[in-house]
Amino acid sequence: MRHRDTAICLRTTDYSETSQIVHFLTREAGVVRLLAKGTKRPKSKSGGAIDLLAEGDLMFSIRNIEALGTLMEFSETVSHSDLRRDAVRLNASLYAIELVGGMLAEADPHPEVFDLLHKTLGRLGQADAPIGAVIAYFQWRLLRHTGLLGGLAACVACGMPVAEIPQQGNVYFSSREGGILCDGCEAGHAEKFRIEPAVLGALAALAAAEAGKKVTLRDAQADGVNRLLCYHITHQLGKNLRMAKYVLKNKGP
């Protein structure tokens, strides 16, 4: 069956001297894996090999979700050449597509994730973009859309609201438990990530941004949120993220 969709290239691997296997995030069909025959030829219908981050109009055929589909035509509309000229912005963008490729199953449509990734890549290409804050919001929203954000408003063990946890107490996040653990509940949990007070404030700011309020994340807050959410995503996926070391400014807690 033939399909037409808008798509973003998430991953490419060489299949032969002239062909590629390309993973696309499409808006309506989700992630699809396609054999792109002859795309490495200069006179191919795609205009040459398909690059990571390329956005465009895609026509493909696929029999079932387990099978490798066939790319019939890809017309690039956005190359993101501005991202490729800046290593920091490029690394952030590659981190974003790695997350999407790792967290979404094939043929599981998430139009809201497609829109989120499209907007994030566009924002990262702007000269005034606060890269850490953009990635923090992207991770937050991606986890929300996939149902994996977890409980961040109260302790998942005792229900104490985060706002009522004493400032001098330690607060943790457990990926296994799916949320915040207060100072009185964390002792019984080996898997946990300590959250700095400033990061708690940043999480509240992200929740406010999600509700439509205009907020600002300082660089240090964004870095802390990104470390926390990367920690959570890594545990959910059960593997390390290849691009994380190029994006996160500091190591774990």
C-alpha positions as CSV (number, residue, x, y, z in Angstrom):
1,M,0.0,0.0,0.0
2,R,1.3,3.5,-0.9
3,H,1.4,6.3,1.6
4,R,2.2,10.0,1.5
5,D,3.2,11.8,4.6
6,T,5.5,14.5,6.0
7,A,8.6,13.1,7.5
8,I,11.8,13.7,9.5
9,C,14.9,11.5,9.0
10,L,15.9,9.9,12.3
11,R,18.5,7.4,11.3
12,T,20.3,6.1,8.2
13,T,22.4,3.0,7.6
14,D,24.2,1.9,4.4
15,Y,22.5,-1.1,2.7
16,S,24.7,-1.3,-0.4
17,E,27.0,1.0,-2.4
18,T,23.9,2.8,-3.8
19,S,21.2,2.3,-1.2
20,Q,20.3,3.1,2.4
21,I,17.9,2.0,5.1
22,V,16.2,5.1,6.4
23,H,14.2,5.5,9.6
24,F,11.7,8.3,9.3
25,L,9.3,9.8,11.8
26,T,6.2,10.5,9.8
27,R,3.3,12.6,11.1
28,E,0.5,10.2,10.5
29,A,2.1,6.7,10.3
30,G,4.7,7.1,13.1
31,V,8.2,5.7,12.7
32,V,8.7,3.8,9.5
33,R,11.8,1.8,8.3
34,L,12.3,2.0,4.5
35,L,14.7,0.7,2.0
36,A,15.8,3.7,-0.1
37,K,17.1,2.1,-3.3
38,G,19.6,4.1,-5.3
39,T,19.5,7.2,-3.0
40,K,23.2,7.4,-2.9
41,R,23.3,8.0,-6.6
42,P,23.5,11.7,-7.5
43,K,20.6,11.5,-9.9
44,S,18.2,9.6,-7.6
45,K,14.7,10.9,-7.0
46,S,15.7,12.1,-3.6
47,G,18.6,14.2,-5.1
48,G,21.2,12.1,-3.4
49,A,21.8,10.3,0.0
50,I,19.2,11.2,2.6
51,D,20.7,13.0,5.6
52,L,19.8,13.0,9.3
53,L,17.4,15.7,10.3
54,A,16.2,16.2,6.7
55,E,12.5,17.1,6.6
56,G,10.3,16.7,3.6
57,D,7.4,15.0,1.7
58,L,7.6,11.3,1.6
59,M,6.0,8.6,-0.5
60,F,6.5,5.0,0.5
61,S,5.0,1.6,0.3
62,I,4.8,-0.9,3.2
63,R,2.9,-4.2,3.6
64,N,2.9,-4.6,7.4
65,I,4.5,-3.0,10.4
66,E,7.1,-5.8,10.8
67,A,8.2,-5.6,7.2
68,L,10.8,-3.3,5.7
69,G,9.0,-0.8,3.5
70,T,10.2,0.8,0.3
71,L,10.9,4.5,-0.2
72,M,9.4,5.6,-3.5
73,E,10.1,9.3,-3.3
74,F,11.4,11.9,-0.8
75,S,11.3,15.6,-1.6
76,E,13.3,17.5,1.0
77,T,11.7,20.8,2.1
78,V,13.9,21.6,5.2
79,S,17.6,20.7,5.3
80,H,18.5,22.4,8.6
81,S,21.8,23.5,7.1
82,D,21.9,26.1,9.9
83,L,22.2,23.4,12.5
84,R,25.0,21.7,10.7
85,R,27.2,24.8,10.9
86,D,27.2,24.8,14.7
87,A,28.4,21.7,16.6
88,V,26.5,22.5,19.8
89,R,23.2,23.0,18.0
90,L,23.8,20.0,15.8
91,N,24.6,17.7,18.8
92,A,21.4,18.9,20.5
93,S,19.4,18.1,17.4
94,L,21.0,14.7,17.0
95,Y,20.2,14.0,20.7
96,A,16.5,14.9,20.0
97,I,16.1,12.5,17.1
98,E,17.9,9.8,19.1
99,L,15.4,10.2,21.8
100,V,12.4,10.0,19.4
101,G,13.9,7.0,17.6
102,G,14.5,5.2,20.9
103,M,11.2,6.0,22.6
104,L,8.7,5.4,19.8
105,A,7.8,1.9,18.4
106,E,7.5,1.5,14.7
107,A,4.1,2.3,13.1
108,D,2.8,3.8,16.3
109,P,1.6,7.3,15.3
110,H,2.2,10.3,17.5
111,P,1.4,13.4,15.5
112,E,2.0,15.5,18.6
113,V,5.6,14.1,18.8
114,F,6.2,14.9,15.2
115,D,5.0,18.5,15.7
116,L,7.2,18.8,18.8
117,L,10.3,17.5,17.0
118,H,9.6,19.8,14.0
119,K,9.3,22.9,16.3
120,T,12.3,21.9,18.4
121,L,14.6,21.6,15.4
122,G,13.3,24.9,14.1
123,R,14.0,26.6,17.4
124,L,17.4,25.1,17.8
125,G,18.3,26.7,14.4
126,Q,17.6,30.2,15.7
127,A,20.6,32.2,16.8
128,D,18.9,33.3,20.1
129,A,17.8,29.8,21.1
130,P,18.7,28.9,24.7
131,I,19.8,25.4,23.8
132,G,19.7,23.8,27.3
133,A,16.2,25.2,27.9
134,V,14.9,24.0,24.5
135,I,16.2,20.5,25.1
136,A,14.7,20.5,28.7
137,Y,11.3,21.4,27.4
138,F,11.6,18.9,24.5
139,Q,12.5,16.0,26.9
140,W,9.7,17.0,29.3
141,R,7.1,17.1,26.5
142,L,8.3,13.9,24.9
143,L,8.0,12.1,28.2
144,R,4.5,13.5,28.6
145,H,3.4,12.5,25.2
146,T,4.6,8.9,25.7
147,G,3.1,8.6,29.1
148,L,6.5,8.3,30.9
149,L,6.9,11.6,32.6
150,G,6.1,10.3,36.1
151,G,4.8,12.0,39.2
152,L,6.6,15.3,39.8
153,A,4.0,17.1,42.0
154,A,4.1,14.9,45.0
155,C,6.0,12.0,46.6
156,V,4.9,8.8,44.8
157,A,5.3,6.8,48.1
158,C,3.5,8.9,50.7
159,G,1.8,11.6,48.6
160,M,3.4,14.6,50.3
161,P,3.2,17.6,47.8
162,V,6.6,18.7,46.6
163,A,5.8,22.2,47.8
164,E,5.5,20.9,51.4
165,I,8.8,19.0,51.5
166,P,11.2,20.9,53.8
167,Q,13.9,22.7,51.9
168,Q,16.6,21.3,54.0
169,G,15.5,17.7,53.2
170,N,16.7,15.7,50.2
171,V,14.4,15.0,47.3
172,Y,15.0,12.2,44.8
173,F,13.5,10.9,41.6
174,S,13.1,7.1,41.0
175,S,12.6,6.0,37.5
176,R,11.5,2.6,38.7
177,E,8.9,4.0,41.0
178,G,7.9,6.6,38.5
179,G,8.3,9.9,40.3
180,I,9.5,12.0,43.3
181,L,10.6,10.4,46.6
182,C,10.7,12.6,49.7
183,D,13.4,12.5,52.4
184,G,11.3,10.2,54.5
185,C,10.6,7.6,51.8
186,E,13.8,7.4,49.7
187,A,15.8,5.2,52.1
188,G,14.0,2.0,50.9
189,H,14.8,2.6,47.2
190,A,18.2,1.9,45.8
191,E,17.5,3.3,42.3
192,K,17.2,7.1,42.6
193,F,18.6,10.4,41.4
194,R,19.0,13.3,43.9
195,I,17.3,16.5,42.8
196,E,18.8,19.8,43.6
197,P,16.4,22.5,45.0
198,A,17.0,24.7,41.9
199,V,15.9,21.8,39.7
200,L,12.7,21.4,41.6
201,G,12.0,25.0,40.8
202,A,12.8,24.4,37.1
203,L,10.4,21.4,37.0
204,A,7.7,23.7,38.3
205,A,8.6,26.2,35.6
206,L,8.3,23.6,32.9
207,A,4.9,22.6,34.2
208,A,3.9,26.3,34.0
209,A,5.2,26.5,30.5
210,E,3.2,23.5,29.5
211,A,0.1,25.3,30.8
212,G,0.9,28.2,28.5
213,K,2.7,30.6,30.9
214,K,5.9,32.3,29.8
215,V,8.8,31.2,31.9
216,T,12.6,31.4,31.8
217,L,15.0,28.7,32.7
218,R,18.5,29.7,33.8
219,D,21.4,27.7,32.2
220,A,22.1,25.9,35.5
221,Q,18.5,25.0,35.9
222,A,18.2,23.7,32.4
223,D,21.4,21.6,32.8
224,G,20.0,20.1,36.0
225,V,16.6,19.2,34.4
226,N,18.4,17.7,31.4
227,R,20.5,15.5,33.5
228,L,17.5,14.3,35.5
229,L,15.3,13.6,32.4
230,C,18.1,11.9,30.6
231,Y,18.7,9.7,33.6
232,H,15.0,8.8,33.6
233,I,14.9,8.1,29.8
234,T,18.0,6.0,30.0
235,H,16.4,3.8,32.7
236,Q,13.2,3.5,30.7
237,L,15.1,2.5,27.5
238,G,17.5,0.2,29.4
239,K,20.5,1.6,27.5
240,N,22.8,4.6,27.4
241,L,22.1,7.4,24.9
242,R,24.9,7.9,22.5
243,M,24.6,11.7,22.1
244,A,24.0,12.4,25.8
245,K,27.7,13.0,26.6
246,Y,27.8,15.7,23.9
247,V,24.7,17.5,25.2
248,L,24.8,17.3,29.0
249,K,27.3,19.8,30.4
250,N,27.9,17.9,33.7
251,K,27.9,14.3,34.7
252,G,25.4,12.8,37.1
253,P,24.6,13.9,40.7
